[in-house]
Amino acid sequence: MDYNELHRPQFHFSARKNWINDPNGLVYQNGVWHLYFQHNPTACVWGEPFWGHAVSTDLIHWQEQDGHALSPDEHGAMFSGSAVVDHDNTAGFGEGALLTFYTAAGEYAMPKRESTQCLAFSLDGGANWIKYDGNPVLEWIEGGNRDPKVICHAETRLWIMALYLAEDRYCLLSSPDAKTWTKIQGLTLEDDNECPDFFPLKDASGTERWIFSGAKGYYVVGRFDGKTFAAETGRQTAEFGRNGYAAQTFSNVPDGRCIQISWMAGGLYPEMPFNQQLSIPVELTLMGEGNNVVLARWPVRELNSLRQRSIALKHETIGGDKRLTATTEAVLFDASFTVHRQDANLLYVVIRGQSLVFDWRKNEFRFEYGSASRLVPDRRQVPLPDEPTLSVRLVVDKTSVEVFINDGVISASFCFLPNGYVRPFEIHSYPTEQIIEDFELHELASIWS
């Protein structure tokens, strides 16, 4: 497999063959980033899931491992979950053992049963997994309860599990040994479901805050003392766009960073040997403080290692027939600029024949391509701040563009197929002039070369 097919993403992760969806078990240990993922090994459509496995030493270049980390068993198929490093041997498998928590989807078992939460451990750095013989560690609670996300709460030295239950209901559970779990709190996240995440970040004042999020990119920020999570903000959106879904953060990340990957759900890859891709890794930070805190997403610095030829323009006025046309034939690039909207109505950023439209009258932008994923809210229109100047960054692969506005306070993910074009990247204004400053375009290398 040379990863050089027509619609193959060149720096976003995709499986060698067949269908993938949620990122699972994201964990760092001993210089290696582990990416597990939902995988149907038999077809390019959704089917009974296994856990695939890929590794990286730099968060960018991934090597898919042979075989599967977790396979269906008598408890069911391998739905989503998470992984941690058991530094203190709380579970008794060995100091530094990797632990993974996953949903056994009982609808795939024979005979069928309710879904439960199970545990597996690895003593060889995630290469091989042994399922705990006392599974399930958490019996069915209600509904389609699934997708356990486990973290270690440093102050209480307890494991904390965020778990989806049913409708828009979730819960938190705690455990001293990763095997026996007690429910400590019920939570709701309006209009969201599946794939919870729960993690701490420091806000602008240096105060520790906790973020609780769901599969659709909604989140709330609050406080957590090991027993109770108290939300201090309303529901906000971390990742807009048609295609971002089921984001998960890595555990055990060095240097205090918080790194996240999403499934870019609903992309189209006609007649390819694979189906679906994951997002680039992004670093999460909290901007602001108190009730005005917001989550920002920004491409990890490691992405810069793919940069090749670069183009820079300091100041350009566009309008009428005068466009900003990048002198490149690249289809992979990382472009950024600042736009002063002036009195114009629209800014068009044309990416390989498809238009990203900034509508200043409505203070929103949209990518005019395709239909929405059934999983993700139909967020073609992404809100923009009512400001005269915006900074924009666009990370473009063969079949996707990820958008970051004002240092990542607003971000969005879109999958697309290219249309006909003369130049792969142009910016133009309607009906009057706008000013583009500090334009940079960096052509990017493939991670598969």
N, C-alpha and C positions, 0 to 999 in steps of 0.2 A: 504494500500500500504506500503510494508516494504522496498522498494528501494534496494532489494537484488537480483534482477534478474541477469542472467548470464553476460550480457554486460552493466549493469547499472554503470555509473560513480559514484565513491564513495566520491569524494570531489570536483568535478566540478558540477555546477548546471545543472540539467535536470528537465523537467516537470514531474509531476506524470504520466501523460498520454499524448500521441499524440505529434504532431509536434511543435517544436519551431524554431525560427531563431533569428533575430536581438535583442540584448539588447536595451531597450528603457527606457527613463525617469529615468536615474540613478541619484539619489539625496539622500543626507544625511540630516536628521533633528531630533533634540532632541534624539540623541543616537541611531537612527535607520537608517540603510542603506536600501533604497528602490530599488529593481530591478524589472522593468517592462520588458516585453518581448513579441515579436510576437508569437502568439499561435493559432493553429488551434484546436479547442476543439472537432472536430468530426472525425479526422483521423490522422494516422501517416505519412501523406504526406502533402505537401504544400496545403493550401486552404484558403478560406476567413478568413483574420486574425482579431483576437481580441487582446487586451492587457491583458496578464496574469500578476500576481503580486506575488513577494516573498519578504520577509523581513529578515534582519539579524542584530544582535547587534555586530558582530565581523568580518564581511566581508567573513566569511568562512562557518558558519552553517546557512543554508537558510531554511525558512519555507514558502512553497507556500501557498498563501491565497486562500480561497474558492471563486468561482465565477470569474468574470472578471472585471478589472478596467474600461476598455473602450470596448464598443461593437458597431458593425456596425449600422449606422442610415441612414437617408434620403440623407446624403451627401456622403456616401460610407463606405467602410471597413476601419479598423483602421491600417494604415501603420505606419511606424516608426516615432519617434519623441523624445523629451527630456523634462526634468522637471527642475524647479528652485524654490527657496524660494523667495517670494515677501516680503522681510523684511520691506520695506517702504510703502507697500500698494499702489503701483503705479497703479495697475489695479482696485482698489476699491472694492475688495472682502474681505479685512480684512488683518490686519498686520500679517505677517508670513504665509499667505496662500501659499499653494503649487500650482504652475501653471504648466500645461503641454501643450505642443505644438505638434501637430501630423498632419499627412497627412490623409485627408479623400479621399480614393481612389475611385474616381467617377465611374470607370469602373464597380464597384460592386453595384452602386446605381440603382434605378428604378425610372425614366428612367436614362440611363447612362449619365454621364457628365464628364467634365474635373476634374482632381484632384485639391484640394484646401487645404489650411493650416488652422487648427482650434485650438481652445483654450478650455481647461477645467480647473477647479479649485477644490481644496480640502480644507476643513476647519477642517478636523479631522485627520490630519497627514497622508494623502494618502490612508486611508481605503476606502473612497467613493469619487467619482468624479462627478462634476456637469458640464455639457457641457454649455459653454457660449451661451446665446440665440441670440447673434449677429454673430454667426459663418456663413460663414468662416471669419476669420480675415485677410486673404490674399487670394485674388482670383487667379485663374490660371494665370501663367505668360507665360510659354512655355513648350513644351515637356511633360515629366512625372514628372514635378517639385514636389519634395517630400523631406522628412526626415529633418524637421527643427531642428537645434541644436541651442538653445538659451542660451546666457550667459549675465551677467550684466557687463558692462564696468564701472569700479569704477570711473574713472576720469570724464567722461561725465555724469554719472548716467543715461545712456541709456541702454536699452535692445538691444543686437545685435543678429541677426539671421543669421546663415549660412544655405544656402538652395541649394540643387541640382536642376539643371534645365534640361539639356539634353546633350547627348554625353559626353564630358569632361568639361562641363561648369557648374559653380556654381555662386552664388552671395551672397553678404552681404546686410542685411537690418537693419534698426534701428527703435526703437520705444520708446517713453517716457512712455507709459502706457500698453504695451504688447498687445494692441488691434489695434492700427493704425500703419502701417508699411510703411517705405519709403526705396526704393532700393538705396544703396549708392555706390555699386561697383560690377562689374562683375569680376569673376576669372575663370581661367582654371587650371586643374590639369591633366597633360598629361596621357592618358590611364587609367584614374580612373573615377568612377561614383558612385553615391549614397552616402548616409550616411556620410555627412561631419561632421567634428568636428573642433572646433576653441577655443583655450584656451591659456593662458599665462603661461610661466615658466621662472625662472631666470637661466641664463647661469653661467658658472664658475666664471665670473667676478662680478656676482650679478646684471647684467643688465636684465631688463625684455624683453623677446622676446615672439613672438606669433607663434603658430604652427597651420597651416591649413592642414587638412588631409582628405582623402577619404576612401571609403569602402575597397579598396584593400590593404591598409596599406601604401600607398605612402603619403609623406608629404613634405612641405616646411617650413622653418623658416624665420621670418621677424619681422617687426615692425608694430604697429598698434596704431593710435592716436585717435581712436573713429570714424574716417571718412574714412581712407584709410589704407589698408593693403599693405605693400611693402615687397615682398619676397627678402631675402638676400642670400638664398642658392638655389641650384638646387634641383630638385626632389630627395628625398631619400626614403628609405624603412624602416619602423618601425618594421614590423612583416613579416618575411619570412615564408617559409613552404607552404604546400598544403592547410592548413585549416583555417588560421586566416582571419576573414572577419568582416566588419561592426563594428569595435571597437568604443566604446563610453566612454568618461570620466564622472565621477560623478561630480555633482555640489554641492556647499556648503560644501566641504570637510573640516574638522577641521585640525589644525596643519599644514596648508600650503601644504599638500600633494596633488598630482595629481594622481588619481586612475582610471584605465581603465579596461574594460572587453570587450572581443570579442566573436563573434559567431564562433565556430569551425566548419565551413561549410563543409559539405560533408562526415562527419563520417558515418560509417556503423554500424547498430545495428539490425541485422537480427532477425525478429520475436519477437521483444521486444514490450511492450505496449507503449513505448515512442520512439521519434526519435529526434536526435541532442542534443548537449550540448553546454554550454558556457565555455569560458576559466576561469582559475583562475584569480582573480584580480591581477593586476600588478601596481607597482608604477612607474610613469614616471619622469625622470629627464633629464636635458640637460647637456651634457658633452662637454667641449671645449667652445670657444667663437668666436666672429666675424663670418667669413664665414666658419669656420671649426667646427661649432657646430653640434652635432648629438644627436638624441633622444635615451635614454636608457630605457629599460623595465626590471623590476625586480620583482619577486614574493613579494607580501606584507608580512610584517613581521608576520602578524597574522597566516600565513600558518604554522609557526613553532609550533603552539599550537597542531598540529596533530601528532607531532613526538613522536615515541615510542622507540623501541629498536634501537640502533645505532651501526654502525661498523665503525672503523677508521683504516686506514693503512697509515703510514707516507711516506714510500718510497718503490716502487716496480719496478723492471725491468722486462718487458714482452717482449716476442719474441719467435719464434719457437713454441714449445709445452707448453711454460710457459705463462699462462694466469692469469689475475687477476679475480678471481671468488669470488663474494660476498657470504658469508655464511649466506644466507637468503632464506626463502621460500615465502617472501612477494610478492604480486603483486602491492602494492601501496607503492611508496617510493620516496624519494627526495635525489638524489645522486649528488655529486660534486667532482671534481678532477682537478689537473693541469697536463697537458701532455707536455713532452719535446719530440718533434718529432724525434730528432736525424736524421739519414739518411734513415729512413723507408719511404715506399710509402703510406701505408694505416694503419689507426687505425679503428678497428671494435668494436663498442659498441653494444652488443647483448642484447636486451631488450625483455624478454619473447618470444624468438625465432625469433625476427625480428631485422634486422641489421641497425644501424645508422653508416654510413661509412664516416670517415674523409679521404679525398683524398688529401694528401699533395702535390702531383704532380700538381694538378689543383687548390690548395688552395680553396677547397669547401667541404661541407658535404651534404649528402643526406640520406633520410630515405627510404630504399628499400621496400616499401609496397604500394600496391593499386594504384588507379588512382586519377587524380586531380579533385577537384571540378570544375564545369563549371564556377563558379563565380570568383574564385581566379586564378591569373596567375599561370601557371604551373611551380612552383618554387621548383621542387624537389632538384635542385642544389642550395645550399645557399653559397654565397661567404664567404671566411675566410681571415683574414689579413695574409700577408706574414711575419709571425713571428715565431721564433723557439719554443715559449712556449705559450700555450693558457690555460685559465681557462674555465671549462665547468660545467654547472649545468643542471640537467635533472629532471623534475618533472613528475612522471609516475603514471597514473591512469589506471583503467581497460581497457580503449579503447583509450588512448591518451598519448602523450609525448610532453612536452613543453621544448624547448631547449634555454639556455641562455649562451652566449659566452662573455668572457671578461667583466664581470659585466653588461651584458645586452645590450651592444652596438650592438650586433647581437642577434636576438631572432627569433625563428621559432616555429610553431605549427603544429603538425601532429596527425591525428587520425589513428588508426590501430586496427586490431584484432590479437590476439596472435597466434603464430605457436607452433609446438611442441618444447619442450626444456627440458634440465636436470636441469639447474640452471636459475633463472629468470634474472640474471644480470652477464655478463662477459665482459671483455675487452681483446682483443688480437691484436697483431701487425703483419704486413706483409711487407717485408720479413725479416727485421732485427729488432733489439731491439729498444724499446722506454721506457722512464721513466715516471712512474705515481707517483705523489707526492700528499700529503694531501688529500687522498681519504676518503670520508665520505659517508655513506649511512644511511639514517634515514627511518626506516619503518614508515608508516603513518596510522593513524586511519581513519575510515570512518566517514563522517559527519552525516550519517544517523543512526549510532548505538544508 
